[in-house]
Amino acid sequence: MVEKQSKPNRVESLKAKYGEDYFKRIGSRGGKKSNPNKGFGCPVTGKGGLTGPERAVKSGQKSRRTKRKKEE
C-alpha cells in the first residue's frame, strides 16, 4: 500500500521529479488549452483600445480601489 504524503511533501516530490517549474507549466498548459482568445487572455485589441492583459491590469486596479474604500 502506498503511504500518503502531506501536501508540502507532495509538492517537494513533484518538483524533484518534474522540475522546479512544474506547476507553472501545467497551469500554462491548461490556460492555453481552454481558449486563450477570450477574456483577459485575449491578445486582440478590444473596444476600449486595450488587449486582454491590459484590461486585467485596469480591472485589478479598480477592484483594489473599491476594496480599500470599503475598509476605511
N, C-alpha and C positions, 0 to 999 in steps of 0.2 A: 504494500500500500504506500502511496506517495504521501510524504509528510507535508502538511500545509505550512506555508510560509506567511509571515506577517507582511503587510504591504511594503514597508521600507526594504525588506529583504528581497521581495519580488522585483522591485524596481532596480535594485542593485544587480540582481542576477540577470535581468533583461538587458540592462545597459552593458554588463560584462559580455553577454553572449552576442548582442547585435550592434553594439557601439553606443557611444555617448549621445548621439543624435537620433536614437531610435524613436522616441515619442514625437519628435519634431517631424521626422519622415512620415510616420503613419498618419499624423494629423494633416500634413500637407497632402498626402495621397487622398484622404477622404474628402478634403475640401475641393480638390481639383476634379474628383470623380463625380460629385453630385451635380454640378453645373456652375462653372466659375463665371458665367456671364449674367448672373443675377445678383441683385442686391449690392452689398458692399464689395464684392469681389469683381464687379464688372469693370473692365478696362475702358469701356466706351464712355464718351462724354455725354452726360445727360442734359436735361432742360436747363438746369442751373449753371451749366458750364463746368461741372465737376465730374471727375471719374469716381468710381465706387470707393476706393480708398480715401480720396479727398472728402467725400460725403461722410465717411465713417469718422474721420477726424472732427469735422464740424458737428456731427451729431453727438459725439462724445463730449465735446466742449459744452454744448448746450445742456446735456444731461448733468454734467458736473456742476454747472452754474446753478441749475434749479435745485440740485441736491444741497448745495451749500446754503442757498436761501432758506430751505426748509429747516436746516439745522440751527440757524440763528434764531 
